[in-house]
Amino acid sequence: MSGTDVARWALRAVIGGTMIAHGVRHGRTLDGTAGWFGSIGFREPRLQAKASAVVEIGAGTALLAGAATPLATSAVVGTMGVAARTVHLPNGFFVLNEGYEFVLNLAAASVALAALGPGRFSVDRALGLDERGTGPRRAALATGLGLAAAAAQLAVFWRRPGAAG
């Protein structure tokens, strides 16, 4: 196993595990999560809570398995983009103050994983999909699709709390 294989596996394990943990937490505390989504300006907060649980668990599971890696990483980028815009950006950089440090690092690690590919021990490799596209193209796909999905979700469902409309 090469150093790159270890890096790919570590990124998949940490990002995937983190996303699953967040999704499970959202799913287990659905009422509280929905209340929180409503308090930060989301319309249809219960739908948002359910969607966040499903997307986070699904993307995390796919990353752990190394399946549909560019799409799974785009889901992480999108989720982190929404979190950054709705909660973290106004608080500065440091996570200690609810800043964007954590979400930025998770999104950047996801883009790096998209560029590297899932590695030797992955569903994508077993299906012969791991080398589709170049690293930069896979990174661009993860970034572009993730940010576009985040922008769409925000445009349809989110208004800054206290904003008219």
Secondary structure, DSSP 4 states (H G I P E B T S, - for coil): --HHHHHHHHHHHHHHHHHHHHHHHHHHTHHHHHHHHHHTTBSSHHHHHHHHHHHHHHHHHHHHHT-SHHHHHHHHHHHHHHHIIIIIGGG-S-GGGT-SHHHHHHHHHHHHHHHH-S-SSSHHHHTT-TTSS-HHHHHHHHHHHHHHHHHHHHHHHB--TT---
